[in-house]
Each structure stands twice: as C-alpha cells, then as structure tokens.
C-alpha cells in the first residue's frame, strides 16, 4: 500500500514532442475551412438576387456561419515551426488569398445590409398602410350596405354574411331585437370595433417585426465589420511571410 501511494505521489516529467512530429491543428483547420465553404455554397444556392428577403436571410446565415472559416484559418496558421513543410506554405498562400476575398465579401455585406434593412422596413410600412386603406374601404362598403337595408330580414342576412359572432344564439343575445335602427347601429359599431382590433394587432406585429429587423441588422453589421477586419488582418500578416519565402527562393 505504501508503494502505491509513493507511486501516485511521484512527479512525472512532462511529455516532450518535437516540432517535427505530426501536428493535427493544420489538418483540422483546413477541414473546417473546406466545410465552411461547402456551407456557404449551400447558403447561396439557389440564387435569387434582387429578392430583399433572400438577400437579408443569406447575410444573416453568412454571419451566423462566419466563425467556422476564421477558426479554421487560425488553426492552420498556428505554430512555432520556423521551417514549414511545402504543404503548409502552399496552404498559407491559398488561405491568405481566400482571406482577402472573404474580407472583401464581408465588407460588401455592410452597405448591402443597410440597403436591405431600409427596403424591408419600407415594405413593412407599405403593408400596414395598405391594410389601413383596405380597412377604410371595407368600412365604407359596409356602411353603404347598412344604409341600404330597409328591413330586419336584410339586417339578419348582413349579420350572417359578416359572421360577426360565432353562433346565431350568441348573435340574438347580443343584437337588439326590436329596433331596426338600434340593430343597424349595433352592427356598425361591432364592425368598426372588429376592424380597429385587427388594425391594432397589425400595428403591434409591425412594431415587433421592426424591432427584430433592427436587432438583426445591427448584429449583421457588427459581424460583417469584425469578420472583414479579421480576414484583412490574416491577409496582411501572412502575406509578409509569403513574400519573405519567395525572396528566399530567389
């Protein structure tokens, strides 16, 4: 038992692996970059340029998937080895140019995000204005139909057509039974109330959608700025390494 405790308490020398041993980080990094490019292709296809909703969705998904390639490049570039094998040098050359392309792409997403956000907000405004105009037009037609009614039977038919209440029993409990004028005005006030409630609900949805749109746009703008800066940094930093290697070859 004492020998077991002595063995457990022994200090072990840390394992030393030379730089020439296989390094899994570049392999993992390249795999992440390739996988992210496949993801980007899946995000972009099928193309629907000009469709603001498609463009906004694509931008959001590209920002959501932006960490995978940047992490892959960081893993591939990571290391303290002075003399790199040929495949690492070739990979760095390819990835630095890919970093430049992605830096330009994410920089281009900044004005596109602003433009699409404004377009989506304009479309939502136009929809709410159209709903308001449609409600006014519908109320005008109903008022005209009510003013044209002359008998209780016609009011009953209008009540059934407009489907103001879920059942005839409920309608008869709510509607004035005797006075033609009271029943007609009850129908009018009920319709106005229903239209107002629908408009209020539409305005509430519009405000909620607008807040969500602003939050998504802010997230995408921030993500585009950060990703563009990081990719530009990779290109500038490792371009110098590539230039030095070319000079050494000469």
C-alpha positions in Angstrom: 0.0 0.0 0.0 2.8 2.4 0.8 4.5 1.6 -2.5 1.2 2.6 -4.3 1.0 5.9 -2.5 4.6 6.6 -3.3 4.0 5.9 -7.0 0.9 8.1 -7.1 2.8 10.9 -5.4 5.8 10.7 -7.8 6.4 13.8 -10.0 6.4 12.9 -13.7 8.4 14.6 -16.4 6.1 16.3 -18.9 6.0 14.7 -22.4 8.1 16.5 -24.9 7.1 16.3 -28.6 9.4 17.9 -31.1 8.1 20.3 -33.7 8.7 17.7 -36.5 6.1 15.4 -35.0 2.6 15.3 -36.8 0.6 18.4 -35.9 -3.2 17.9 -36.1 -4.1 21.6 -35.9 -3.4 22.4 -39.6 -5.4 19.4 -40.8 -8.3 20.3 -38.6 -8.1 23.9 -39.7 -8.1 23.0 -43.4 -11.1 20.7 -42.8 -13.0 23.5 -41.1 -12.3 25.9 -44.0 -13.4 23.4 -46.6 -16.5 22.6 -44.6 -17.4 26.3 -44.2 -17.0 26.8 -48.0 -19.4 24.0 -48.6 -21.8 25.6 -46.1 -21.5 28.9 -48.0 -22.4 27.3 -51.3 -25.5 25.7 -49.6 -26.5 29.2 -48.3 -26.1 30.9 -51.6 -27.9 28.4 -53.8 -30.4 28.8 -55.3 -29.6 32.4 -56.3 -32.4 34.9 -56.0 -30.6 38.3 -56.4 -32.9 41.2 -56.1 -35.2 39.5 -53.6 -34.6 41.5 -50.5 -35.9 38.8 -48.2 -33.5 36.3 -49.7 -30.6 38.7 -49.5 -31.3 39.5 -45.9 -31.6 35.9 -45.0 -28.4 35.0 -46.8 -26.5 37.8 -45.0 -27.8 36.6 -41.6 -26.8 33.0 -42.3 -23.3 34.0 -43.5 -22.8 35.9 -40.3 -24.0 33.0 -38.2 -21.6 30.7 -40.0 -18.6 33.1 -40.1 -16.7 31.7 -37.1 -16.0 28.3 -38.7 -13.7 29.5 -41.5 -11.9 32.1 -39.3 -11.3 29.4 -36.7 -10.1 27.0 -39.4 -7.6 29.6 -40.7 -6.4 30.3 -37.2 -5.7 26.6 -36.6 -4.0 26.2 -39.9 -1.7 29.3 -39.4 -0.9 28.4 -35.7 2.5 27.0 -34.9 6.0 27.9 -33.9 7.9 25.9 -36.6 10.4 28.1 -38.4 10.8 25.8 -41.5 7.3 24.9 -42.7 6.7 21.9 -45.0 5.7 22.6 -48.5 2.0 21.8 -48.0 1.8 24.3 -45.1 3.4 27.0 -47.3 1.0 26.2 -50.2 -1.9 26.2 -47.8 -1.0 29.6 -46.3 -0.7 31.0 -49.8 -4.1 29.8 -50.8 -5.7 30.8 -47.5 -4.3 34.3 -47.4 -5.8 35.0 -50.8 -9.1 33.4 -49.6 -8.9 35.6 -46.6 -8.6 38.7 -48.9 -11.7 37.5 -50.9 -13.7 36.9 -47.7 -12.6 40.3 -46.3 -14.0 42.0 -49.5 -17.2 39.9 -49.3 -17.9 40.8 -45.7 -17.1 44.4 -46.3 -19.5 44.4 -49.2 -22.2 43.0 -46.9 -22.1 46.2 -44.8 -23.8 48.5 -47.4 -26.0 45.6 -48.6 -27.3 45.1 -45.1 -28.1 48.8 -44.7 -29.9 48.8 -48.1 -31.9 45.6 -47.4 -32.9 46.8 -44.0 -34.3 50.1 -45.4 -36.1 48.2 -48.2 -37.6 45.7 -45.7 -38.7 48.5 -43.4 -40.3 50.3 -46.4 -42.1 47.1 -47.4 -43.5 46.6 -43.9 -44.7 50.2 -43.8 -46.4 49.9 -47.2 -48.2 46.7 -46.0 -49.5 48.4 -42.9 -50.7 51.4 -44.9 -52.3 49.1 -47.4 -54.1 47.3 -44.5 -55.3 50.6 -43.2 -56.6 51.7 -46.5 -58.3 48.3 -47.1 -60.0 48.6 -43.7 -61.3 52.1 -44.5 -62.6 50.8 -47.9 -64.2 47.8 -46.2 -65.9 50.0 -43.6 -67.2 52.3 -46.3 -68.8 49.4 -48.2 -70.4 48.0 -45.0 -71.8 51.4 -44.1 -73.2 51.7 -47.6 -74.8 48.2 -47.3 -76.3 49.0 -43.9 -77.7 52.3 -45.0 -79.3 50.5 -48.0 -81.0 48.0 -45.7 -84.7 48.7 -45.0 -85.9 45.6 -43.1 -84.9 43.3 -40.2 -84.6 40.4 -42.7 -81.9 42.3 -44.6 -80.0 43.1 -41.4 -80.2 39.4 -40.4 -78.7 38.5 -43.8 -75.9 41.0 -43.4 -75.2 39.7 -39.9 -74.9 36.1 -41.3 -72.7 37.3 -44.2 -70.4 39.3 -42.0 -70.2 36.5 -39.4 -69.8 38.9 -36.5 -70.4 36.3 -33.8 -69.7 32.6 -33.6 -73.3 31.4 -33.5 -76.9 32.6 -34.1 -77.7 32.1 -30.4 -74.9 34.5 -29.4 -75.9 36.9 -32.1 -79.5 37.0 -30.9 -78.4 37.6 -27.4 -76.1 40.5 -28.4 -78.2 42.2 -31.1 -81.1 44.5 -30.2 -84.2 42.5 -31.1 -86.9 45.2 -31.6 -85.5 48.4 -33.0 -84.3 48.4 -36.6 -82.2 51.5 -36.1 -80.6 50.1 -32.9 -79.8 46.8 -34.6 -78.3 48.5 -37.6 -76.1 50.8 -35.4 -75.1 47.8 -33.3 -73.9 46.0 -36.5 -72.0 49.2 -37.5 -70.3 49.6 -34.1 -69.4 45.9 -34.0 -67.8 46.0 -37.4 -65.9 49.2 -36.5 -64.6 47.6 -33.3 -63.5 44.4 -35.1 -61.7 46.4 -37.8 -60.0 48.5 -35.2 -58.8 45.5 -33.3 -57.4 43.9 -36.4 -55.6 47.1 -37.3 -54.2 47.4 -33.7 -53.0 43.8 -34.0 -51.4 44.6 -37.4 -49.6 47.6 -35.9 -48.4 45.6 -33.0 -46.9 43.0 -35.4 -45.3 45.8 -37.4 -43.6 47.3 -34.3 -42.4 43.8 -33.2 -41.1 43.0 -36.7 -39.4 46.4 -36.9 -37.6 45.8 -33.6 -36.5 42.4 -34.7 -35.3 43.8 -38.0 -33.2 46.5 -36.3 -31.7 43.9 -33.9 -30.8 41.5 -36.8 -29.4 44.4 -38.9 -27.2 45.6 -36.0 -25.9 42.0 -35.4 -25.2 41.5 -39.1 -23.4 44.9 -39.4 -21.2 44.3 -36.4 -20.5 40.7 -37.6 -19.6 42.0 -41.1 -17.2 44.6 -39.7 -15.5 42.2 -37.3 -15.1 39.4 -39.9 -13.9 41.7 -42.6 -11.3 43.1 -40.2 -10.1 39.7 -39.1 -9.8 38.4 -42.7 -7.9 41.5 -43.7 -5.6 41.0 -40.8 -4.8 37.4 -41.9 -4.1 38.6 -45.4 -1.8 41.4 -44.4 0.1 39.4 -41.7 0.7 36.2 -43.6 1.3 38.0 -46.9 4.6 39.2 -45.5 5.5 35.7 -44.6 4.8 34.6 -48.1 6.8 37.4 -49.6 9.8 36.5 -47.5 9.6 32.9 -48.6 9.6 34.0 -52.2 12.7 36.1 -51.7 14.5 33.2 -50.0 13.6 31.0 -53.0 15.2 33.6 -55.4 
